[in-house]
Amino acid sequence: MKEIIAMHGWAGDSHQWSNWEKIFKSCDWEWQTYERGYKNIRPYTPKWSHNSNQIELKRVAICHSLGSHLIDKEVLHSATHIVLINSFSCFIPIGKENRPIKLALNRMMNAINTPNEASMLRKFHIKAYKPNYIDIKSSKSNFLHISDSGRLRLQNDLKLLVNSDSLPIGINNSAKVLIVNSEQDYILANQTKEKLSEDLIHQLDAVPNIINLQDEGHTITKIKNIKKVKHWLEFDHAKNMV
């Protein structure tokens, strides 16, 4: 049996996984998606479908960005494989990259529940997809329409991001982990990516694999790159692929 639970990141929603779901379901993977409920979409927290004692069971948690800190710790702990897409242990780096990131996060926090909220979210999503293009207005998932209850989650989750200083709670030391880094990521600092790798090496029984994507931003959009992740999961003995 092979199943996946996917968790989106801050200000995202479950629709961002539509291409992923199609690709994996076409190859007989069971797929479930978390929904944090920032917009007018009901929050949803999936659980694993299959008993952990089943033979040849592969349970994969795929987390994007802050999603690794938002996913249920029991789900994460029970995963045999974990894919961390442009994720982090500590979002704010130490050193010269620190100050501008802190200022940007403060501006984002101050914009929530003000007339500047939609503009802030628009800029964030454009930056998250850069260098790829996203049409905010025509997107299936309207990134700008935050619900009243979702707004509170948006604030609390941004605080969680700001205060993050360690690996997500629940990672099982025996899990096989794939780190997916985008080389044109305009959200994460390079030092942040390096710290995640270092922290995982110290905690895991096996060294994590790394895929570096040259043509992607913070949000993965290209089918060929989704298939790279699927290839690793189906042939998890593979070494670093780049």
N, C-alpha and C positions, 0 to 999 in steps of 0.2 A: 504494500500500500504506500502511496505517496501523496501527501497533502501539503498545502501551503496556507499560511495565514499572513496577510500583508497589512502593514500599518503605515499610513501616510504621516507626513510631518506637519509642522506648525502652519496653520491657515490653509491647509490642503483639505481634500476630501477623498472619499472612496472612488470617485470617478477617474482619478488619475491613473488607476491601475487597469483601465479597460483593455488596453492593448496587451498588457501582461497576462490578464486573465484569459483572453482569447488564445494566446500562444500556448500557455500551459495546459488549458483545458483540451486543446486539440491533440495533446499528447498524453491524455488520460490522467492528468494531475487533478486532484480535488482542490478547489480554490475557495477561500473565504477572505473577506476584506473587512477590516475594522472601519468604523465610521465614528469620528470624534464628535461630529455634530456642531461644527461652527456655524454652518448655514442652516437653512430650513430643511435639514435632513435629519431623521431620527438617529441618535447615537446607537451604535451597534458594537457589541463586544463578542466576537466568536470564540468558540472553544474547539479543541481538537476533537475530531470525529472518531478516532480509532484508539483502542486501548494500547498503552505503552508496551504491553507484553507480546504484541503481535510480532511475528517473525518478518524480517526484511521491511520494517516500518521506517519510512523516511518522513519526518515532520519538519517542515521548513518555515522559519519565521523570516519574512522579508521586511526590513524596516528602512524607511527613508528619513534621513536627517533626525529631527527630534523624535520621530516615531519609535526609535529604539528605547527612549525613556518613557514613552507614553503607553507602549504595549504592556498588557497584563504580565506581571512578573512570573506567574505560574505557567502561562503560555510560553514565555521565553525560556524558562527553566526546562520545560519538557521538549524543547526543540532539539532534534538531532543535528540540524544544520541551521545556521543563521547567516543571512545576507544583510550586510550593513551598507546601505547606499548613501554616500556622502554624509556619514554619521559622525558622531563625536562622543568622547567621554567628557571633556571640558570644552565648552563652546568658545569661551573667551580666552585667547592665548596669553601667555606671559611674555612681556617684552614690548618692543616698539609697535607691534600690531595691535596692542591692547586698547589704547586710548580712542582711536577713531571708531572701533567696533563698539565700545561702550557708549559713545555718543550717539551712534546710529540706533542702537537698541533703546536708549532712553527716548529718542525722538519717536520711535515706533510705539513705545509704551504710552507716551503722552498723547499720541494721535488717536488711540482707541477710544471710542464713544465720544468723538468730537466731529465737527464738520470735515476734518482732515483725514478721517479714517479711510474712506474709499480711495483717496489719492495715495495714501501710504500703502495700502494693500495692492493697489495697481502697480506701484513702483517695485514693491517686493516681488510680486509674481513675475514681472518682466525681467527683473534681475535674476530670479531663480531659474528661469528658462534660458536666459542668455548663455551662449551665443545663438541659441535656437529661438524661433519666433513663436509667440503665443498671442492669439487674438482674444483679449480679455472679454470683449463684448459678446462675441459669438460663441464663446466656449460653452460646452454642455454644462460644465460645472461653473456656476456664476461665482467667481472668486470674491466679489465685492459685497454680496448680500449676506451680511452676518446677522444671525438672529439674536434676540435679547439674551437668551440663555447661552448661546454660542459665544457671545461677546465676553461673558465672564470666564468661559473656558479659554478664550483667546488670551485674555490678560493673565490668567493663572499659568497657562502653558508657556507664555513668554517669560514669566518669572522663573519657571522651571528651567528654561533654556539658559537664562542669564546666570542662574545659581548652579548650573551643572558643573561638577568638579571631579566626577569619577565615572567608571563604566556603568551602564544601565544595570539596575538591580534584576537579578534572575538568570544571568548568563551562566549556563552549565559549563564547568571546566572541560568536560569531555565533548562538547559540541564542536562540530567542524564549522569554521567561520570563514566567510568570504567578505573581504573589504572591497567595495567598489568606489573608486575615487575618480572624479571628473577633473581633468587637467585645466578646464576653463570654468571652474566653479567660482562664481563671484560672491558666494555667501560664506564659505568656509575658508579660513586662513590655512596656509600650508602647515604651520606649526600645530594647528588643531588636528589635522589629519595625521601628522607624525605621532602626536601624543596618543591618539586612539590605537594606532598600531603598536606602540610601545606598551601601553596598558594591557592590551590583549595578549601580547607575547608573554608578559609576566603572569597572567592569570590562567591562560589555557594550557591544556596538556599538549596540544599540537600547535605549531606555528600557523597563524592564519594565512590564507592565500590572499593575494591582492590582484585586482584587475584595474589598470589605469586606462581611462577612456579619453582619447585626445580630442574628440569632437563633440563633447557634451558639457552642459552646465550643471548646475546643482540638481536639476530635475532631469531624469533620463527620459528621452523621447524616441530615440531611434530603435527600430525593430531589430537591427543587427546587434545592438548592445544588449537588448533584452535576451536575445538568443545566446549571447555569450554567458549570461548568468545561468540560463537553462542548461547549457552545455556543461558548466561546472557542476551543477547539481546532479546531472545524470552521469557524469564521469568524475566524481568527487575525488578520485585519486590523482587527478591532474595537478601538476605543479603550477607555479605562477605562470599565467598565460601571456604575459607581455614582458 
